[in-house]
Amino acid sequence: MSSGTALTKKESAQLKKCETQIFQSLKIAFYFAGSALKEIRDKKLYRSEFKTFEEYGMGKWQLKRRRLYQLIDASEAIVRINDHFVHDCAQNSKVKYLQEELDEMPIPSCEWHVRELLKLPEERQPEVWTDIVVSAYDNGIPLQDLTAKDIKERVSKAIEMTPTVQKENASRIKNPSKKLLSCLNRQLDDCRVWIETSQPSASECEQMAEKANELLTLIENYMNGEAK
């Protein structure tokens, strides 16, 4: 896309400087926000004014629960990736090469990049990000030019190559219920985190118990039917 108006050398330099500032600012903003929110949640620093962390997020920052945890999850992923690079530098020639060439191991430059990485198991996130960085460097592509689509494609390929995923995909054709079971497991994990961190009220717990009983009844009816 071009407006047809060329920039002078001075203006081009100014543009480069501004874009670098934007890139560096965006690169760390979501990490600091998520890291601070995590500390507030874990230490219950909201308790003098709010009953729950979610109430604090909405009342203080107008952030819904989903957004709060998106930021926290992203900041935790950055920590994992950085820790991996620090530990892996001496053992992995690829990581060492990049650190020598770039003086640092670049972390994901925007939150959308991290969100795609979060689709992977935690232990694979640093490995896949390293491959993305190496590929970009080898092809002369600045990290700030990588799009969420680029990251998504690499993550999708990594997921497809995961043995457990390949096995699940093959078995799902023969057993569709595994997809539902996987979904229920994820929901159960979400509920566990929510209960541990949000301190739900008695009425909210009763509503959850009611829905859980409905599901249990449904499964029992199915099992009884199968037994007959």
C-alpha positions, 0 to 999 in steps of 0.5 A: 500500500502506497500513498504516493508521497515519498519520505525524505531521508530525515523523515524515514529515519524519524519513522524508523525511530518512532516504529522502534519505540512503538515496537519496544513499548508494545513488546513489554506492555502486556507482560508488565500488565499481566505480571502485575495482575498475577501478583495482585491475584496471588497475594490477594492485594485487592482484598481491602476494596474488593471481595474477588480478583474479578471484581477488582479487575472490573471495578478498577480497570474495567477488565473482564475475567477473560481479559485478566487471565489472558494477560496473566497467561501471556506474562507467564508464557514470556517467563517460561520462554525467557527461562528456557533461553537462559537455561538452554543457551549453553546446551543448544547451539541454535540458541547460542548462535542467535544470542551471539548474533543478536546480543539477546534472545528476542521474546514474542513482540506482541500479545497475539503472538503469545496467544498463539503459542499458548495453544501449545503445551507449556514445554513446547512453547519455547521450542516452537518460538525458537524455531520461529525466531531462527526461521525469521532471522535466516530469511531476513525477516524482522520479528516486528514484521511477523504477523499473528497469522505467521505464528498461527501457521507455525503453531498449527504445524507444531500441534499437528506433529505432536504425537498425542494430537495425531493419536487423538485425531485418529481415535476421534474418528472411531470414538467421537465421545473423546472430543466431548471428554477433552472438552469436559476436562478443560472446563473442569480445569477452568472451574478449578482455577476459578474456585481457587482464585475467585472465592465464589459465593454460596449461590454460585457454588449451588448453581455449579453443583446443579449443572454438575448433577444434571451432567451426572444424571445424563451420563448415568442414564446413558450408561444404564441404557447401554447396560440394557 
